[in-house]
Amino acid sequence: MLNDTALQTLFTEARTHNGWRDKPVTDEQLKQLYDLLKWGPTSANCSPVRIVFVKSPEAKEKLLACMNAGNIEKTKSAPVTAIIGMDMEFYEKLPQLFPHNPDARSWFAGNQPNIETTAMRNSSLQGGYFIMAARALGLDCAPMSGFNADKMNEAFFKGTPVKANFVCSIGYGDTSKLHPRGPRLAFEDACRIE
């Protein structure tokens, strides 16, 4: 079992940040982050997540044009914002990713409802792993869904089968800009044991 410090880092003391310190995130850290999150489970190991790490001023301008007004400033000040995308043709990689079942591709090809459900569910799972991996590496996160998906897809995924799921800024959070911690539901309000 992880010790209390690790649990605090990943869960109980971790916060969603709205402001950032002026400290860069390196490309090596981004590679480490991906190399951790990729090991999280997905159904049939389908691994549909595709990530664009937005760092350059030019890419940030494109990104900011897609963000809702309330998310522009915290996105602009972040050293990196990741666009967590989902490959709507993820099943083409199943022969590589799920080799012990040579028929896995046929579960999805031509079945749009199954493709959409599986891509959304599993890229969201991988997005959660993204947040945990970032926190494990000492980075803070600000996941957001406030953006224009059509603009985002046009700006970053045009001509590809990838669609944006959500965005997540990462860096070193400025604790002076945190909102008060929001409450969470008690076990009895959210769970039942049968």
Buried (B, 14 or more C-beta within 10 A) or exposed (E): EEEEEEEEBBEEEBBBBBBBBEEEBEEEBBEBBBEBBBEBEBBBBBBBBBBBBBBEEEBBEBBBEBBEEEBBBBBBBBBBBBBBBBBBBBBEBBEEBBEEEEEBBEBBEEEEEEBEEBBBBBBBBBBEBBBBBBBBBEBBBBBBEBBBEEBBBEBBBEEEBBBBBBBBBBBBBBEEBBEEEEEEEEEEEEEEEE
